């Protein structure tokens, strides 16, 4: 029977059928020929070309079988990777997408008889994650591409670094919050009780306790005489005034020390030593050769935060003569100033320092390590080479021999 003419309905129908998928049982994998019906497939199996392909297959059947199986698995996994990625999808849905291509490798030519056997093989070889449900087998592709693994590792490393930085920042903030709460609790020692009335008919009574201001003795001799005169007028003979000029000076000095301590508490964050850090120590922390910084604006803006070296001390190391080194407009100026308006200077690692108070008072050493987050410093002592650890900034100062 001859071919139909071009353009006729029968010719167009044959072309449409040739483009679409045909029945699998009428397909020859060795010859890669799709027959349209049973008669055509029978004619093909009787042809000389088909017999030659069968002879080649009989010579080395395993080689052809392995090649077909490899091509089928590669095409199936490539479709699963490109179209579905790493999503969990039904295995039959991927297979239907794969066989929609007319030139695909048929499963009849592979080592797997059924799709279930092929899916189980994928799970055993670790190429996919397979699981069986009531609706059938499901597969999930495992992406082992070197570029993908490198990108995932780089992303995980970046997330870890960001998390570490965030954790360190949160830890630092928590330490600062705890320190601030502790300082606030120390300042708010006085508890304010709410006003309560015990009896509704009784009048409201408010008890106010005011701290008396220290009495400033401008003329100690005159005040001593006035006090003695008042006592004689009241007829008090049991207790008489025994104040002397030395006692009055000592009282003034005590008042000044108390005010100095109160001022140092208000200026939190400054590394300014207190005069009485050790029990029984009545001397200041100033020493000759210390490098100190001016922290008061009463002398003028140009002296504020200027640094200098202590030339001499007096008044039990509370007052010092400081020769300023910089800035340039006040260089070589010598000022006489109280320790309340000075603070210590912390040098770089390896520079000479001296310990002002504490267990190692008066010992010289060099800066060993700085703990900026804790406002402390480690000092290696020159005497025996030991390291004094976690000394506060107020306890150490730069020293020039």
C-alpha positions in Angstrom: 0.0 0.0 0.0 1.5 3.3 -1.0 1.8 6.5 1.1 -1.0 9.0 1.3 -0.6 12.3 -0.6 0.7 15.3 1.2 -2.0 17.4 2.8 -4.7 14.8 2.9 -6.4 14.0 6.2 -4.9 10.6 6.4 -1.4 12.0 5.9 -1.9 14.6 8.6 -3.3 11.9 11.0 -0.2 9.7 10.4 2.1 12.6 11.1 0.3 13.4 14.4 0.5 9.8 15.5 4.2 9.6 14.6 5.0 12.7 16.8 3.2 11.3 19.8 4.1 8.4 22.1 3.3 4.9 21.0 2.8 1.7 22.9 5.9 0.5 24.7 5.4 -3.2 23.5 6.0 -2.1 19.9 9.3 -0.4 20.6 12.7 -2.0 19.8 15.4 -0.6 22.1 18.4 -2.1 20.2 17.2 -0.6 16.9 15.7 2.5 18.6 12.6 2.1 16.4 9.0 2.7 17.4 6.4 0.7 15.5 2.8 1.9 15.2 1.0 -1.3 15.5 1.5 -5.0 16.0 1.8 -5.7 12.2 4.6 -3.2 11.9 6.4 -4.5 14.9 6.2 -8.0 13.5 7.6 -6.9 10.2 10.5 -5.1 12.0 11.4 -8.2 14.0 11.7 -10.2 10.7 14.0 -7.7 9.1 17.7 -8.3 8.5 18.8 -5.1 10.5 17.0 -6.3 13.6 18.7 -9.7 13.4 22.1 -8.0 13.2 21.4 -6.0 16.4 20.3 -9.1 18.2 23.5 -10.8 17.3 25.5 -7.9 18.7 23.4 -8.0 21.9 24.0 -11.8 22.2 27.8 -11.3 22.0 27.9 -9.1 25.1 24.5 -8.8 26.8 25.8 -7.4 30.1 27.6 -4.4 28.4 24.4 -3.3 26.7 22.3 -3.9 29.7 24.6 -1.9 32.0 24.8 1.0 29.4 21.0 1.2 29.1 20.6 1.1 32.9 23.2 3.8 33.4 21.5 6.1 30.8 18.1 5.5 32.4 19.2 6.3 35.9 21.2 9.4 34.8 18.2 10.8 32.8 15.8 10.1 35.8 18.1 11.8 38.3 18.9 14.7 36.0 15.1 15.4 35.6 14.6 15.0 39.4 17.4 17.5 40.1 16.5 20.1 37.5 12.7 20.1 37.8 12.0 19.2 41.5 15.3 20.0 43.3 15.5 18.6 46.8 11.7 18.5 47.3 9.9 15.3 48.3 7.9 14.1 45.3 6.2 10.9 44.2 8.5 8.6 42.2 5.8 7.8 39.6 5.3 11.5 38.9 9.0 11.9 38.0 8.8 8.8 35.9 5.8 10.1 33.9 7.7 13.3 33.2 10.7 11.3 32.1 8.9 9.0 29.6 7.1 11.9 28.0 10.3 12.3 26.0 10.0 10.1 22.9 13.7 9.3 22.8 14.0 8.1 26.4 15.5 4.8 27.5 12.7 2.3 28.2 12.8 0.5 31.5 12.3 -2.9 29.7 15.9 -2.6 28.5 17.4 -2.0 32.0 18.2 -4.3 34.9 15.1 -3.1 36.7 11.8 -4.8 35.9 9.6 -2.4 37.9 9.7 1.2 39.1 9.6 0.0 42.7 12.9 -1.9 42.2 14.5 1.1 40.7 13.4 3.4 43.6 14.7 0.9 46.2 18.1 0.8 44.3 18.3 4.6 44.5 17.8 4.4 48.3 20.4 1.7 48.7 23.0 3.6 46.7 22.4 6.8 48.7 21.5 8.9 45.7 18.0 9.7 47.0 16.0 9.5 50.2 13.0 7.1 49.6 10.0 6.4 51.7 6.9 4.4 51.1 3.4 5.7 52.0 -0.2 4.7 51.3 0.0 6.8 48.1 3.1 5.1 46.8 6.9 5.6 46.8 8.3 9.1 47.4 11.8 10.3 46.5 14.0 13.2 47.7 17.1 14.1 45.7 20.4 14.4 47.7 22.5 17.2 46.1 26.2 16.3 46.3 27.4 18.7 43.7 30.9 20.1 44.8 29.8 23.7 44.1 26.6 23.3 46.1 28.4 21.7 49.0 31.0 24.5 49.0 28.3 27.1 48.9 26.4 25.4 51.8 29.6 25.1 53.8 30.5 28.8 53.2 27.0 29.8 54.2 27.1 27.7 57.4 30.5 29.2 58.3 29.2 32.7 57.8 26.1 32.1 60.0 28.4 30.6 62.7 30.7 33.7 62.6 27.7 36.1 62.8 26.2 34.1 65.7 29.6 34.1 67.5 29.9 37.9 67.1 26.3 38.3 68.3 26.8 36.1 71.3 30.0 38.0 72.3 28.1 41.3 71.9 25.2 40.1 74.0 27.5 38.8 76.7 29.3 42.2 76.8 25.9 44.0 77.0 24.8 41.7 79.8 27.9 42.4 81.8 27.4 46.2 81.3 23.8 45.9 82.4 24.7 43.9 85.5 27.4 46.4 86.4 25.0 49.3 86.0 22.4 47.7 88.1 25.0 47.0 90.8 26.1 50.6 90.8 22.6 51.9 90.9 21.7 49.6 93.9 24.7 51.0 95.7 23.6 54.6 95.2 20.0 53.9 96.1 20.6 52.4 99.5 18.0 54.7 101.2 14.6 53.0 100.8 11.7 55.3 100.3 8.7 54.0 102.3 5.2 55.0 101.1 3.2 57.3 103.4 0.8 55.2 105.5 -1.8 56.3 108.0 -2.4 53.9 110.9 -5.6 55.6 112.1 -8.0 57.5 109.8 -8.8 60.0 112.5 -5.2 60.6 113.7 -3.2 63.4 112.0 -0.6 62.6 109.4 2.9 62.8 110.8 5.9 62.9 108.5 9.3 62.1 109.9 12.1 63.8 107.8 15.7 62.9 108.5 18.1 65.4 107.0 21.8 65.0 107.0 23.4 67.9 108.7 25.9 69.9 106.7 29.5 69.8 108.0 30.3 72.9 109.9 32.9 75.0 108.2 35.4 76.4 110.8 36.8 79.6 109.3 38.4 80.9 112.5 39.2 77.9 114.7 40.4 80.0 117.7 37.4 82.2 117.7 35.0 79.3 117.4 36.8 77.5 120.2 36.3 80.6 122.5 32.7 81.0 121.6 32.0 77.3 122.3 33.7 77.5 125.7 31.8 80.6 126.6 28.4 79.1 125.7 29.2 76.1 127.8 30.1 78.2 130.8 26.9 80.2 130.4 24.8 77.0 130.4 26.5 76.0 133.6 27.8 72.8 132.1 30.8 71.8 134.3 30.9 68.1 133.4 32.1 68.6 129.9 34.4 71.5 128.8 35.7 72.3 125.4 39.1 70.8 124.8 39.4 71.7 121.1 42.8 72.7 119.9 43.9 74.0 116.5 45.3 70.6 115.6 42.0 68.9 116.3 40.1 71.5 114.2 42.5 71.0 111.3 42.0 67.2 111.6 38.2 67.7 111.4 38.5 69.9 108.3 40.7 67.3 106.7 38.2 64.5 107.5 35.4 66.5 105.9 37.5 67.1 102.8 38.2 63.4 102.5 34.6 62.5 102.9 33.6 64.9 100.1 36.4 63.6 97.9 35.1 60.0 98.3 31.5 61.1 97.5 32.7 62.9 94.4 34.6 59.8 93.2 31.5 57.6 93.5 29.5 60.0 91.3 32.1 59.9 88.5 31.7 56.3 87.5 33.8 54.9 84.7 36.9 57.1 85.7 40.0 55.3 86.8 40.7 57.7 89.7 42.1 56.0 92.9 40.6 56.6 96.3 42.8 57.9 99.1 41.9 55.1 101.6 41.8 51.8 99.7 43.6 49.9 102.4 42.4 49.8 106.0 44.4 52.2 108.1 46.0 54.0 105.2 45.8 57.7 105.6 48.0 58.7 102.7 47.1 59.7 99.2 48.0 57.8 96.1 50.3 60.4 94.5 53.9 59.5 94.0 56.9 61.2 92.3 57.4 60.0 88.7 53.7 59.1 88.1 52.1 60.2 84.8 48.7 61.6 85.5 45.8 63.3 83.7 44.0 66.5 84.7 40.2 65.9 84.8 38.9 69.2 86.0 37.8 72.3 83.9 38.2 74.7 86.8 41.8 75.5 85.7 40.6 76.3 82.2 39.8 74.4 79.1 43.4 74.2 77.9 44.4 72.2 81.0 41.5 69.8 80.8 42.7 66.3 80.0 46.3 67.4 79.9 48.9 64.9 81.0 52.0 65.5 83.0 54.6 64.0 85.4 54.4 64.4 89.2 57.5 66.4 90.3 56.9 66.5 94.1 54.1 65.6 96.6 53.1 67.1 99.9 50.3 67.0 102.5 50.6 63.3 102.9 50.6 62.6 99.2 47.3 64.4 98.6 48.7 67.4 96.7 51.3 67.3 93.9 53.2 69.6 91.6 52.7 68.3 88.1 54.8 69.4 85.1 52.6 69.2 82.1 54.0 67.5 78.9 51.2 68.1 76.4 49.2 69.6 74.7 51.7 72.0 73.3 50.1 75.2 74.5 50.6 74.1 78.2 53.8 72.2 77.8 56.3 72.6 80.6 53.7 74.4 82.8 53.9 73.4 86.4 50.6 73.3 88.4 49.8 72.5 92.0 46.7 70.4 92.2 44.9 68.0 94.5 44.6 64.3 93.7 40.8 64.7 93.5 41.3 66.4 90.1 43.7 63.8 88.7 43.4 60.3 87.4 45.8 57.5 86.6 47.2 56.8 83.1 47.4 53.2 81.7 50.3 52.7 79.3 50.7 50.2 76.5 51.8 46.6 77.0 55.4 46.3 78.1 55.6 49.8 79.7 56.6 50.5 83.3 53.9 51.0 85.9 53.7 51.1 89.7 51.0 49.7 92.0 49.4 52.4 94.1 47.5 50.3 96.7 46.5 46.8 97.6 48.5 43.7 98.2 51.4 44.7 96.0 51.4 48.4 97.0 54.5 50.3 95.9 55.8 47.5 93.7 57.0 48.3 90.2 56.4 46.2 87.1 55.4 46.2 83.4 52.0 45.9 81.7 51.5 42.2 80.9 47.9 42.1 79.6 44.9 44.4 79.3 41.3 43.3 80.0 39.3 46.1 78.4 35.9 44.4 78.9 36.5 44.2 82.7 38.5 47.5 83.1 41.4 45.5 84.6 45.1 44.9 83.9 47.7 42.2 84.6 51.1 43.4 85.8 54.4 41.4 85.8 56.3 42.4 88.9 60.0 43.3 88.5 60.9 42.0 91.9 60.3 38.2 91.4 58.7 38.0 87.9 55.3 36.9 89.1 52.1 38.3 87.5 49.6 40.2 89.5 46.3 39.6 87.7 43.0 41.5 87.4 44.1 44.8 89.0 41.7 47.6 88.4 42.6 50.7 86.4 42.5 52.8 89.6 45.2 50.6 91.2 47.9 51.0 88.6 49.5 54.1 87.0 52.3 54.8 84.4 55.6 55.3 86.1 58.8 57.1 85.0 61.9 56.4 87.0 
